Amino acid sequence: MPNAIEVELVATGDELMSGAISDTNGAFAAGVLRELGVAVRRMSVVGDGLQDIVSALTESAARAAAVIVCGGLGPTEDDRTAQAAARFAGVPLARSEAALAHIRAMFEKLGVPMTANNEKQADLPAGSELLDNPVGTAVGFMVEARGSRLFFLPGVPHEYRRMLREQVAPRLAALGRSEVRHAVRVLRLFGIGESKLETELAGISIPATVTIGYRATWPELHLRLYASGTCELEADLDAAERAIRERAGVRVYGTGDATLAQTVGRLLLERGWRLATAESCTGGLLGAVCTEAAGASDWFECGHVTYSNASKTRFLGVAPGLLAAHGAVSREVASALASEARQRAGVELALSITGIAGPAGGTPEKPVGTVWIGLATAKRVSSKLYHFPYDRERVRQRSVWTALDRARRCLLELAED
């Protein structure tokens, strides 16, 4: 990444050091900064001890042009980050009237009485620059000292993330502004693992300005294409995407932030179709994933959760004889569930899932992880058998994503694996 400024991240808090919580802010910041062309050199975690924080600031500032610190800006005795920042910078703490006014306004907005100890949050290193926090009481601040710029943000994730984007990112972008441009594109895949895809992409020809980053996000795989250079980068990203699609094929289901459910929803809308579902072992998870997508009411009609055999007969008319002859986990029952769900809902497409999620219930003929997924349209009804060698939750998740992928391929008239 040519000419990128280097940043270090420091997270403070005994709860992080004890393992009680994890630092999600660091991962978020690294992604945001990478898109800016800012290189994260190191991430550190330190407890609430005053001298420990001062030492961490000193070490990070000696290595990096900028340091982003989170946590320890609250009103309690163990919130010592502002004090550590002042000691690091060699300045006293000073009461900020602007920060105090912000704190009072936030408490008034929340309709909560403000206790005296909250005034501590307005005691900041003398000469520091305030960083506005529109969603919390603790203001952030920036200190310039020892050849580095240090940004201090609250540790609450939704506050940290908003302030990072609105307060820190623009300042870092200005600090590292150069002729070098940066661009990112995300490709989303389903049905292939990280190691297998890396093998398939070996020797691929992509522009020298583009690098590929792999991120396994169960049950999907995301590829992040990073482009850096002085030229127009979109053309380079287009070329890299084409080369990857030639190798990865239809397993690339989309780009950017669009989920698999959103992709299926868009394809349904393009055809003017609606979707219904019938679920057994997934217990409504397919319907939940579909309706998490904004605008799902435009394409999702209804979902049936028929866990017992009796409910399959009562609510979807699956013949008792069919269940007795083949069992609930079978091609015949999966097809009947999908077909009945479609007809009863009056929709163009229906999906069904029936299987053994475990940990109990498996047999030698139908072990745990056996799942049938059905699909029905006006022209055809088909079911496919899958074996998912995972724990209960992962069997359920993989079943849902596989069902959605069957729908996607049907709507695109693509061959199935």
ZAMIKOL-936761 format. One record per residue (C-alpha): residue number from 1; residue in one letter; x, y, z. Coordinates in Angstrom, 1 decimal, always signed. Example, Ala and Ser with C-alpha at 12.3 -4.5 7.8 and 13.67 -1.06 7.14 Angstrom:
REM residues 2
+-----+---+--------+--------+--------+
:   k : r :      u :      v :      w :
+-----+---+--------+--------+--------+
:   1 : A :  +12.3 :   -4.5 :   +7.8 :
:   2 : S :  +13.7 :   -1.1 :   +7.1 :
+-----+---+--------+--------+--------+
END
This chain:
REM residues 417
+-----+---+--------+--------+--------+
:   k : r :      u :      v :      w :
+-----+---+--------+--------+--------+
:   1 : M :   +0.0 :   +0.0 :   +0.0 :
:   2 : P :   +2.2 :   +2.9 :   -1.2 :
:   3 : N :   +2.6 :   +6.0 :   +0.9 :
:   4 : A :   +0.1 :   +4.8 :   +3.5 :
:   5 : I :   +0.4 :   +6.4 :   +6.9 :
:   6 : E :   +0.8 :   +3.9 :   +9.7 :
:   7 : V :   -1.6 :   +3.7 :  +12.7 :
:   8 : E :   -1.6 :   +1.7 :  +15.9 :
:   9 : L :   -4.8 :   +0.7 :  +17.8 :
:  10 : V :   -4.9 :   +0.5 :  +21.6 :
:  11 : A :   -7.8 :   -0.9 :  +23.5 :
:  12 : T :   -8.0 :   -0.4 :  +27.3 :
:  13 : G :   -9.9 :   -2.2 :  +30.0 :
:  14 : D :   -9.4 :   -5.0 :  +32.6 :
:  15 : E :  -12.5 :   -6.7 :  +31.1 :
:  16 : L :  -10.6 :   -7.2 :  +27.8 :
:  17 : M :   -7.5 :   -8.5 :  +29.6 :
:  18 : S :   -9.5 :  -11.0 :  +31.6 :
:  19 : G :  -11.3 :  -12.3 :  +28.5 :
:  20 : A :  -14.8 :  -11.3 :  +29.8 :
:  21 : I :  -15.3 :   -9.4 :  +26.5 :
:  22 : S :  -13.5 :   -9.2 :  +23.2 :
:  23 : D :  -12.3 :   -6.2 :  +21.3 :
:  24 : T :  -14.6 :   -5.9 :  +18.3 :
:  25 : N :  -13.6 :   -2.2 :  +17.8 :
:  26 : G :  -10.2 :   -3.1 :  +16.5 :
:  27 : A :  -11.5 :   -5.3 :  +13.7 :
:  28 : F :  -14.0 :   -2.7 :  +12.7 :
:  29 : A :  -11.3 :   +0.1 :  +12.7 :
:  30 : A :   -8.9 :   -2.0 :  +10.7 :
:  31 : G :  -11.5 :   -2.4 :   +7.9 :
:  32 : V :  -12.4 :   +1.2 :   +7.8 :
:  33 : L :   -8.8 :   +2.4 :   +7.8 :
:  34 : R :   -7.8 :   -0.1 :   +5.1 :
:  35 : E :  -10.4 :   +1.5 :   +2.8 :
:  36 : L :   -8.8 :   +4.9 :   +3.5 :
:  37 : G :   -5.4 :   +3.6 :   +2.6 :
:  38 : V :   -4.3 :   +3.7 :   +6.2 :
:  39 : A :   -2.1 :   +0.8 :   +7.4 :
:  40 : V :   -2.8 :   -0.6 :  +10.8 :
:  41 : R :   +0.7 :   -1.6 :  +12.1 :
:  42 : R :   -0.2 :   -3.1 :  +15.4 :
:  43 : M :   -3.2 :   -3.7 :  +17.8 :
:  44 : S :   -2.6 :   -3.7 :  +21.6 :
:  45 : V :   -4.8 :   -4.4 :  +24.6 :
:  46 : V :   -3.9 :   -3.0 :  +28.0 :
:  47 : G :   -5.7 :   -3.0 :  +31.4 :
:  48 : D :   -7.0 :   -0.1 :  +33.4 :
:  49 : G :   -3.7 :   +0.6 :  +35.3 :
:  50 : L :   -2.6 :   +4.2 :  +34.8 :
:  51 : Q :   +1.0 :   +3.5 :  +34.2 :
:  52 : D :   +0.2 :   +0.6 :  +31.9 :
:  53 : I :   -1.9 :   +2.9 :  +29.7 :
:  54 : V :   +0.9 :   +5.6 :  +29.7 :
:  55 : S :   +3.4 :   +2.9 :  +28.6 :
:  56 : A :   +1.2 :   +1.7 :  +25.8 :
:  57 : L :   +0.7 :   +5.2 :  +24.5 :
:  58 : T :   +4.4 :   +5.9 :  +24.7 :
:  59 : E :   +5.3 :   +2.7 :  +22.8 :
:  60 : S :   +2.7 :   +3.2 :  +20.1 :
:  61 : A :   +3.4 :   +6.8 :  +19.5 :
:  62 : A :   +7.1 :   +6.0 :  +19.0 :
:  63 : R :   +6.2 :   +3.7 :  +16.1 :
:  64 : A :   +3.2 :   +5.2 :  +14.4 :
:  65 : A :   +2.1 :   +8.6 :  +13.0 :
:  66 : A :   -1.3 :   +8.2 :  +14.7 :
:  67 : V :   -2.7 :   +6.1 :  +17.5 :
:  68 : I :   -6.4 :   +5.4 :  +18.1 :
:  69 : V :   -7.3 :   +4.5 :  +21.7 :
:  70 : C :  -10.6 :   +3.2 :  +22.9 :
:  71 : G :  -12.0 :   +2.8 :  +26.4 :
:  72 : G :  -11.6 :   +4.3 :  +29.8 :
:  73 : L :  -13.4 :   +7.6 :  +29.2 :
:  74 : G :  -16.3 :   +6.9 :  +31.6 :
:  75 : P :  -17.2 :   +8.5 :  +35.0 :
:  76 : T :  -15.9 :   +5.8 :  +37.3 :
:  77 : E :  -12.7 :   +5.5 :  +39.3 :
:  78 : D :  -11.2 :   +2.9 :  +37.0 :
:  79 : D :  -11.7 :   +5.1 :  +33.9 :
:  80 : R :   -8.2 :   +6.5 :  +33.7 :
:  81 : T :   -7.5 :   +7.1 :  +30.0 :
:  82 : A :   -7.8 :  +10.9 :  +30.0 :
:  83 : Q :   -5.4 :  +11.0 :  +33.0 :
:  84 : A :   -3.0 :   +8.7 :  +31.2 :
:  85 : A :   -3.2 :  +10.9 :  +28.1 :
:  86 : A :   -2.4 :  +14.0 :  +30.0 :
:  87 : R :   +0.6 :  +12.3 :  +31.7 :
:  88 : F :   +1.9 :  +11.1 :  +28.4 :
:  89 : A :   +1.6 :  +14.5 :  +26.8 :
:  90 : G :   +3.1 :  +16.3 :  +29.8 :
:  91 : V :   +0.1 :  +18.5 :  +30.4 :
:  92 : P :   -2.4 :  +18.8 :  +33.3 :
:  93 : L :   -6.0 :  +17.8 :  +33.1 :
:  94 : A :   -8.3 :  +20.8 :  +32.6 :
:  95 : R :  -12.1 :  +21.1 :  +32.9 :
:  96 : S :  -13.6 :  +21.5 :  +29.4 :
:  97 : E :  -16.8 :  +23.6 :  +29.6 :
:  98 : A :  -17.7 :  +22.5 :  +26.1 :
:  99 : A :  -17.4 :  +18.8 :  +27.1 :
: 100 : L :  -19.4 :  +19.5 :  +30.3 :
: 101 : A :  -22.2 :  +21.2 :  +28.3 :
: 102 : H :  -22.3 :  +18.2 :  +26.0 :
: 103 : I :  -22.6 :  +15.8 :  +29.0 :
: 104 : R :  -25.4 :  +17.8 :  +30.5 :
: 105 : A :  -27.3 :  +18.0 :  +27.2 :
: 106 : M :  -27.1 :  +14.2 :  +26.7 :
: 107 : F :  -28.4 :  +13.5 :  +30.2 :
: 108 : E :  -31.3 :  +16.0 :  +29.6 :
: 109 : K :  -32.0 :  +14.3 :  +26.3 :
: 110 : L :  -32.2 :  +10.9 :  +27.9 :
: 111 : G :  -34.3 :  +12.2 :  +30.8 :
: 112 : V :  -31.9 :  +10.8 :  +33.3 :
: 113 : P :  -30.5 :  +12.7 :  +36.3 :
: 114 : M :  -26.8 :  +13.5 :  +36.0 :
: 115 : T :  -24.7 :  +12.4 :  +39.0 :
: 116 : A :  -21.7 :  +14.4 :  +40.1 :
: 117 : N :  -19.2 :  +11.8 :  +39.0 :
: 118 : N :  -20.1 :  +12.3 :  +35.4 :
: 119 : E :  -18.4 :  +15.7 :  +35.5 :
: 120 : K :  -15.2 :  +13.7 :  +35.5 :
: 121 : Q :  -15.7 :  +13.0 :  +31.8 :
: 122 : A :  -15.2 :  +16.7 :  +31.1 :
: 123 : D :  -11.6 :  +16.6 :  +32.6 :
: 124 : L :   -9.4 :  +16.4 :  +29.5 :
: 125 : P :   -5.7 :  +17.0 :  +28.7 :
: 126 : A :   -5.1 :  +20.7 :  +28.4 :
: 127 : G :   -5.0 :  +21.8 :  +24.8 :
: 128 : S :   -6.6 :  +18.7 :  +23.4 :
: 129 : E :   -9.1 :  +18.9 :  +20.6 :
: 130 : L :  -12.7 :  +17.7 :  +21.2 :
: 131 : L :  -14.2 :  +15.0 :  +19.1 :
: 132 : D :  -17.9 :  +15.1 :  +19.1 :
: 133 : N :  -19.9 :  +12.1 :  +20.3 :
: 134 : P :  -23.5 :  +12.4 :  +19.0 :
: 135 : V :  -24.8 :   +9.2 :  +20.7 :
: 136 : G :  -23.1 :   +9.1 :  +24.1 :
: 137 : T :  -22.0 :  +11.2 :  +27.1 :
: 138 : A :  -18.3 :  +10.7 :  +26.8 :
: 139 : V :  -16.7 :  +13.1 :  +24.3 :
: 140 : G :  -13.6 :  +12.0 :  +22.5 :
: 141 : F :  -10.4 :  +14.1 :  +22.1 :
: 142 : M :   -7.2 :  +14.3 :  +20.1 :
: 143 : V :   -3.8 :  +15.0 :  +21.5 :
: 144 : E :   -0.6 :  +15.9 :  +19.5 :
: 145 : A :   +2.5 :  +14.9 :  +21.4 :
: 146 : R :   +5.9 :  +13.3 :  +20.8 :
: 147 : G :   +5.5 :  +13.4 :  +17.0 :
: 148 : S :   +2.3 :  +11.5 :  +16.9 :
: 149 : R :   -1.5 :  +12.3 :  +16.9 :
: 150 : L :   -3.5 :  +10.3 :  +19.4 :
: 151 : F :   -7.3 :   +9.9 :  +19.1 :
: 152 : F :   -9.2 :   +8.9 :  +22.2 :
: 153 : L :  -12.7 :   +7.4 :  +21.8 :
: 154 : P :  -15.2 :   +5.7 :  +24.1 :
: 155 : G :  -15.1 :   +1.9 :  +24.1 :
: 156 : V :  -18.9 :   +1.4 :  +23.6 :
: 157 : P :  -19.0 :   -0.1 :  +20.1 :
: 158 : H :  -21.8 :   +1.9 :  +18.5 :
: 159 : E :  -20.3 :   +5.2 :  +19.8 :
: 160 : Y :  -16.7 :   +4.2 :  +18.8 :
: 161 : R :  -17.8 :   +3.2 :  +15.3 :
: 162 : R :  -19.7 :   +6.4 :  +14.5 :
: 163 : M :  -17.0 :   +8.6 :  +15.9 :
: 164 : L :  -14.3 :   +6.7 :  +14.0 :
: 165 : R :  -16.1 :   +7.3 :  +10.8 :
: 166 : E :  -17.2 :  +10.9 :  +11.4 :
: 167 : Q :  -14.3 :  +12.3 :  +13.6 :
: 168 : V :  -11.2 :  +10.2 :  +13.1 :
: 169 : A :  -11.3 :   +9.0 :   +9.5 :
: 170 : P :  -11.5 :  +12.5 :   +7.9 :
: 171 : R :   -8.6 :  +13.7 :  +10.0 :
: 172 : L :   -6.5 :  +10.7 :   +9.1 :
: 173 : A :   -7.4 :  +11.0 :   +5.4 :
: 174 : A :   -6.1 :  +14.6 :   +5.5 :
: 175 : L :   -3.0 :  +13.6 :   +7.3 :
: 176 : G :   -2.1 :  +11.0 :   +4.8 :
: 177 : R :   -3.4 :  +12.7 :   +1.6 :
: 178 : S :   -1.3 :  +12.0 :   -1.4 :
: 179 : E :   -1.8 :  +11.2 :   -5.1 :
: 180 : V :   -2.2 :   +7.5 :   -4.2 :
: 181 : R :   -5.8 :   +6.4 :   -4.4 :
: 182 : H :   -7.4 :   +3.4 :   -2.7 :
: 183 : A :  -10.5 :   +1.4 :   -3.5 :
: 184 : V :  -12.1 :   -1.8 :   -2.2 :
: 185 : R :  -14.6 :   -4.2 :   -3.6 :
: 186 : V :  -16.1 :   -7.2 :   -1.8 :
: 187 : L :  -17.2 :  -10.4 :   -3.6 :
: 188 : R :  -19.5 :  -12.7 :   -1.7 :
: 189 : L :  -19.4 :  -16.5 :   -2.3 :
: 190 : F :  -21.3 :  -19.5 :   -1.1 :
: 191 : G :  -20.5 :  -23.2 :   -1.6 :
: 192 : I :  -16.7 :  -23.2 :   -1.5 :
: 193 : G :  -14.1 :  -23.0 :   +1.3 :
: 194 : E :  -11.2 :  -20.6 :   +1.8 :
: 195 : S :   -8.4 :  -23.1 :   +1.1 :
: 196 : K :  -10.2 :  -24.6 :   -2.0 :
: 197 : L :  -10.9 :  -21.2 :   -3.5 :
: 198 : E :   -7.3 :  -20.1 :   -2.9 :
: 199 : T :   -6.1 :  -23.2 :   -4.8 :
: 200 : E :   -8.5 :  -22.5 :   -7.6 :
: 201 : L :   -7.3 :  -18.9 :   -7.9 :
: 202 : A :   -3.6 :  -19.9 :   -7.9 :
: 203 : G :   -1.9 :  -18.2 :  -10.9 :
: 204 : I :   -4.8 :  -16.0 :  -11.6 :
: 205 : S :   -3.9 :  -12.9 :  -13.7 :
: 206 : I :   -5.0 :   -9.7 :  -12.0 :
: 207 : P :   -3.7 :   -6.1 :  -12.2 :
: 208 : A :   -0.6 :   -5.4 :  -10.1 :
: 209 : T :   -2.6 :   -2.7 :   -8.3 :
: 210 : V :   -5.0 :   -5.2 :   -6.8 :
: 211 : T :   -4.5 :   -7.6 :   -3.9 :
: 212 : I :   -6.9 :  -10.2 :   -2.6 :
: 213 : G :   -7.9 :  -10.8 :   +1.0 :
: 214 : Y :   -9.9 :  -13.9 :   +2.1 :
: 215 : R :  -12.4 :  -13.8 :   +5.0 :
: 216 : A :  -14.4 :  -16.8 :   +6.0 :
: 217 : T :  -17.8 :  -15.7 :   +7.4 :
: 218 : W :  -19.7 :  -18.8 :   +8.1 :
: 219 : P :  -21.3 :  -20.1 :   +6.0 :
: 220 : E :  -20.1 :  -17.8 :   +3.3 :
: 221 : L :  -16.7 :  -16.7 :   +2.0 :
: 222 : H :  -15.9 :  -13.0 :   +1.3 :
: 223 : L :  -13.1 :  -11.8 :   -1.0 :
: 224 : R :  -12.0 :   -8.2 :   -0.5 :
: 225 : L :  -10.2 :   -6.8 :   -3.5 :
: 226 : Y :   -7.9 :   -3.9 :   -2.4 :
: 227 : A :   -6.6 :   -1.5 :   -5.1 :
: 228 : S :   -4.0 :   +1.1 :   -4.6 :
: 229 : G :   -2.4 :   +3.4 :   -7.2 :
: 230 : T :   -2.3 :   +6.7 :   -8.9 :
: 231 : C :   -4.5 :   +5.6 :  -11.9 :
: 232 : E :   -8.2 :   +5.0 :  -12.2 :
: 233 : L :   -8.8 :   +1.9 :  -10.0 :
: 234 : E :  -12.3 :   +0.9 :  -10.9 :
: 235 : A :  -11.1 :   -0.6 :  -14.2 :
: 236 : D :   -8.5 :   -2.6 :  -12.3 :
: 237 : L :  -11.1 :   -3.9 :   -9.9 :
: 238 : D :  -13.4 :   -4.8 :  -12.8 :
: 239 : A :  -10.6 :   -6.8 :  -14.4 :
: 240 : A :   -9.8 :   -8.6 :  -11.1 :
: 241 : E :  -13.5 :   -9.4 :  -10.5 :
: 242 : R :  -13.8 :  -10.8 :  -14.0 :
: 243 : A :  -10.8 :  -13.0 :  -13.6 :
: 244 : I :  -12.1 :  -14.3 :  -10.2 :
: 245 : R :  -15.6 :  -15.0 :  -11.6 :
: 246 : E :  -14.1 :  -17.0 :  -14.5 :
: 247 : R :  -12.5 :  -19.3 :  -11.9 :
: 248 : A :  -15.1 :  -19.3 :   -9.1 :
: 249 : G :  -18.1 :  -19.3 :  -11.4 :
: 250 : V :  -21.7 :  -19.2 :  -10.1 :
: 251 : R :  -20.5 :  -19.5 :   -6.5 :
: 252 : V :  -20.0 :  -15.8 :   -6.6 :
: 253 : Y :  -23.5 :  -14.6 :   -5.7 :
: 254 : G :  -23.0 :  -10.9 :   -5.3 :
: 255 : T :  -20.9 :   -7.9 :   -4.3 :
: 256 : G :  -20.8 :   -5.3 :   -1.6 :
: 257 : D :  -23.2 :   -5.6 :   +1.3 :
: 258 : A :  -26.1 :   -7.5 :   -0.3 :
: 259 : T :  -26.7 :  -10.8 :   +1.6 :
: 260 : L :  -27.8 :  -14.0 :   -0.1 :
: 261 : A :  -31.3 :  -13.5 :   +1.1 :
: 262 : Q :  -31.4 :   -9.9 :   -0.3 :
: 263 : T :  -30.0 :  -11.3 :   -3.6 :
: 264 : V :  -32.8 :  -13.9 :   -3.8 :
: 265 : G :  -35.3 :  -11.2 :   -2.9 :
: 266 : R :  -34.0 :   -9.0 :   -5.7 :
: 267 : L :  -34.3 :  -11.8 :   -8.2 :
: 268 : L :  -37.8 :  -12.6 :   -7.1 :
: 269 : L :  -38.8 :   -9.0 :   -7.6 :
: 270 : E :  -37.3 :   -8.9 :  -11.0 :
: 271 : R :  -39.7 :  -11.8 :  -12.0 :
: 272 : G :  -42.6 :  -10.5 :  -10.0 :
: 273 : W :  -42.5 :  -13.7 :   -7.9 :
: 274 : R :  -43.1 :  -14.3 :   -4.2 :
: 275 : L :  -41.7 :  -17.0 :   -1.9 :
: 276 : A :  -43.1 :  -19.3 :   +0.7 :
: 277 : T :  -41.2 :  -21.7 :   +3.0 :
: 278 : A :  -41.9 :  -25.0 :   +4.8 :
: 279 : E :  -39.4 :  -25.9 :   +7.5 :
: 280 : S :  -38.8 :  -28.8 :   +9.9 :
: 281 : C :  -35.3 :  -29.1 :  +11.3 :
: 282 : T :  -34.5 :  -25.4 :  +10.9 :
: 283 : G :  -37.4 :  -24.4 :  +13.0 :
: 284 : G :  -38.2 :  -21.1 :  +11.2 :
: 285 : L :  -34.6 :  -20.0 :  +10.6 :
: 286 : L :  -35.1 :  -19.8 :   +6.9 :
: 287 : G :  -38.0 :  -17.5 :   +7.3 :
: 288 : A :  -36.1 :  -15.4 :   +9.9 :
: 289 : V :  -33.1 :  -15.0 :   +7.6 :
: 290 : C :  -35.4 :  -13.9 :   +4.7 :
: 291 : T :  -37.3 :  -11.4 :   +6.8 :
: 292 : E :  -34.1 :   -9.9 :   +8.2 :
: 293 : A :  -33.7 :   -8.4 :   +4.7 :
: 294 : A :  -35.2 :   -4.9 :   +4.4 :
: 295 : G :  -38.1 :   -4.9 :   +2.1 :
: 296 : A :  -38.8 :   -8.6 :   +2.5 :
: 297 : S :  -42.6 :   -7.9 :   +2.6 :
: 298 : D :  -42.4 :   -7.2 :   -1.1 :
: 299 : W :  -41.3 :  -10.8 :   -1.9 :
: 300 : F :  -41.8 :  -13.1 :   +1.1 :
: 301 : E :  -45.3 :  -14.4 :   +1.5 :
: 302 : C :  -45.3 :  -16.8 :   +4.5 :
: 303 : G :  -43.5 :  -19.5 :   +6.3 :
: 304 : H :  -44.6 :  -22.8 :   +7.9 :
: 305 : V :  -42.8 :  -24.5 :  +10.7 :
: 306 : T :  -44.0 :  -28.1 :  +10.8 :
: 307 : Y :  -41.7 :  -29.8 :  +13.2 :
: 308 : S :  -43.7 :  -32.9 :  +14.0 :
: 309 : N :  -45.1 :  -35.4 :  +11.5 :
: 310 : A :  -48.6 :  -34.6 :  +12.7 :
: 311 : S :  -48.1 :  -30.9 :  +11.9 :
: 312 : K :  -46.9 :  -31.7 :   +8.4 :
: 313 : T :  -50.1 :  -33.5 :   +7.8 :
: 314 : R :  -52.4 :  -31.0 :   +9.6 :
: 315 : F :  -51.0 :  -27.8 :   +8.2 :
: 316 : L :  -49.6 :  -28.8 :   +4.8 :
: 317 : G :  -51.6 :  -31.9 :   +3.9 :
: 318 : V :  -48.6 :  -34.3 :   +3.7 :
: 319 : A :  -50.2 :  -37.8 :   +3.5 :
: 320 : P :  -49.6 :  -39.9 :   +6.6 :
: 321 : G :  -48.9 :  -42.9 :   +4.3 :
: 322 : L :  -46.1 :  -40.9 :   +2.7 :
: 323 : L :  -44.5 :  -40.2 :   +6.0 :
: 324 : A :  -44.9 :  -43.8 :   +7.1 :
: 325 : A :  -43.4 :  -45.2 :   +4.0 :
: 326 : H :  -40.4 :  -42.8 :   +3.6 :
: 327 : G :  -39.9 :  -41.0 :   +6.8 :
: 328 : A :  -40.0 :  -37.3 :   +7.4 :
: 329 : V :  -36.4 :  -36.9 :   +6.2 :
: 330 : S :  -36.8 :  -38.0 :   +2.6 :
: 331 : R :  -37.0 :  -36.8 :   -1.0 :
: 332 : E :  -40.7 :  -37.5 :   -1.1 :
: 333 : V :  -41.6 :  -35.5 :   +2.0 :
: 334 : A :  -39.3 :  -32.6 :   +1.1 :
: 335 : S :  -41.0 :  -32.4 :   -2.3 :
: 336 : A :  -44.5 :  -32.6 :   -0.8 :
: 337 : L :  -43.7 :  -29.9 :   +1.7 :
: 338 : A :  -42.4 :  -27.5 :   -1.0 :
: 339 : S :  -45.3 :  -28.3 :   -3.4 :
: 340 : E :  -48.0 :  -27.9 :   -0.7 :
: 341 : A :  -46.4 :  -24.7 :   +0.6 :
: 342 : R :  -46.4 :  -23.2 :   -2.8 :
: 343 : Q :  -50.0 :  -24.1 :   -3.7 :
: 344 : R :  -51.5 :  -23.1 :   -0.4 :
: 345 : A :  -49.8 :  -19.8 :   -0.4 :
: 346 : G :  -50.5 :  -19.1 :   -4.0 :
: 347 : V :  -46.9 :  -18.1 :   -4.8 :
: 348 : E :  -44.6 :  -18.9 :   -7.6 :
: 349 : L :  -41.7 :  -20.4 :   -5.6 :
: 350 : A :  -41.5 :  -22.4 :   -2.4 :
: 351 : L :  -38.6 :  -23.9 :   -0.4 :
: 352 : S :  -38.6 :  -26.8 :   +2.1 :
: 353 : I :  -36.1 :  -28.1 :   +4.5 :
: 354 : T :  -36.3 :  -31.4 :   +6.4 :
: 355 : G :  -33.4 :  -33.1 :   +8.1 :
: 356 : I :  -31.6 :  -34.4 :  +11.2 :
: 357 : A :  -29.8 :  -31.5 :  +12.9 :
: 358 : G :  -28.6 :  -33.6 :  +15.9 :
: 359 : P :  -27.1 :  -34.2 :  +18.2 :
: 360 : A :  -29.5 :  -37.1 :  +18.5 :
: 361 : G :  -31.9 :  -38.7 :  +16.1 :
: 362 : G :  -29.5 :  -40.1 :  +13.5 :
: 363 : T :  -29.4 :  -43.7 :  +12.2 :
: 364 : P :  -26.9 :  -45.6 :  +10.1 :
: 365 : E :  -29.1 :  -45.0 :   +7.1 :
: 366 : K :  -29.8 :  -41.3 :   +8.0 :
: 367 : P :  -27.0 :  -40.0 :  +10.1 :
: 368 : V :  -27.0 :  -36.6 :  +11.8 :
: 369 : G :  -26.4 :  -33.9 :   +9.2 :
: 370 : T :  -28.7 :  -35.6 :   +6.6 :
: 371 : V :  -30.9 :  -32.9 :   +5.0 :
: 372 : W :  -33.3 :  -32.8 :   +2.1 :
: 373 : I :  -34.0 :  -29.5 :   +0.6 :
: 374 : G :  -37.1 :  -29.1 :   -1.7 :
: 375 : L :  -37.9 :  -26.5 :   -4.3 :
: 376 : A :  -41.2 :  -26.0 :   -6.1 :
: 377 : T :  -42.4 :  -23.8 :   -9.0 :
: 378 : A :  -45.4 :  -24.1 :  -11.2 :
: 379 : K :  -43.2 :  -26.1 :  -13.7 :
: 380 : R :  -41.2 :  -28.5 :  -11.4 :
: 381 : V :  -40.8 :  -29.9 :   -8.0 :
: 382 : S :  -37.4 :  -31.3 :   -7.0 :
: 383 : S :  -35.5 :  -32.2 :   -3.8 :
: 384 : K :  -31.8 :  -32.7 :   -3.2 :
: 385 : L :  -30.0 :  -34.6 :   -0.5 :
: 386 : Y :  -27.1 :  -33.1 :   +1.5 :
: 387 : H :  -24.8 :  -34.3 :   +4.2 :
: 388 : F :  -23.6 :  -31.6 :   +6.5 :
: 389 : P :  -21.0 :  -32.9 :   +9.0 :
: 390 : Y :  -21.3 :  -30.2 :  +11.6 :
: 391 : D :  -22.8 :  -29.5 :  +15.0 :
: 392 : R :  -26.5 :  -28.7 :  +15.3 :
: 393 : E :  -26.4 :  -25.0 :  +14.8 :
: 394 : R :  -24.1 :  -25.2 :  +11.8 :
: 395 : V :  -26.3 :  -27.9 :  +10.2 :
: 396 : R :  -29.2 :  -25.6 :  +10.5 :
: 397 : Q :  -27.4 :  -22.5 :   +9.2 :
: 398 : R :  -25.8 :  -24.4 :   +6.3 :
: 399 : S :  -29.3 :  -25.8 :   +5.4 :
: 400 : V :  -30.8 :  -22.4 :   +5.2 :
: 401 : W :  -28.0 :  -20.9 :   +3.0 :
: 402 : T :  -28.1 :  -24.0 :   +0.8 :
: 403 : A :  -31.9 :  -23.6 :   +0.3 :
: 404 : L :  -31.5 :  -19.9 :   -0.6 :
: 405 : D :  -28.7 :  -20.8 :   -3.0 :
: 406 : R :  -31.0 :  -23.3 :   -4.7 :
: 407 : A :  -33.6 :  -20.6 :   -5.1 :
: 408 : R :  -30.9 :  -18.2 :   -6.5 :
: 409 : R :  -29.8 :  -20.7 :   -9.1 :
: 410 : C :  -33.4 :  -21.5 :  -10.0 :
: 411 : L :  -34.2 :  -17.9 :  -10.5 :
: 412 : L :  -31.1 :  -17.4 :  -12.6 :
: 413 : E :  -31.7 :  -20.6 :  -14.5 :
: 414 : L :  -28.3 :  -21.9 :  -13.5 :
: 415 : A :  -27.2 :  -25.5 :  -13.1 :
: 416 : E :  -26.9 :  -26.8 :   -9.5 :
: 417 : D :  -23.8 :  -28.4 :   -8.1 :
+-----+---+--------+--------+--------+
END
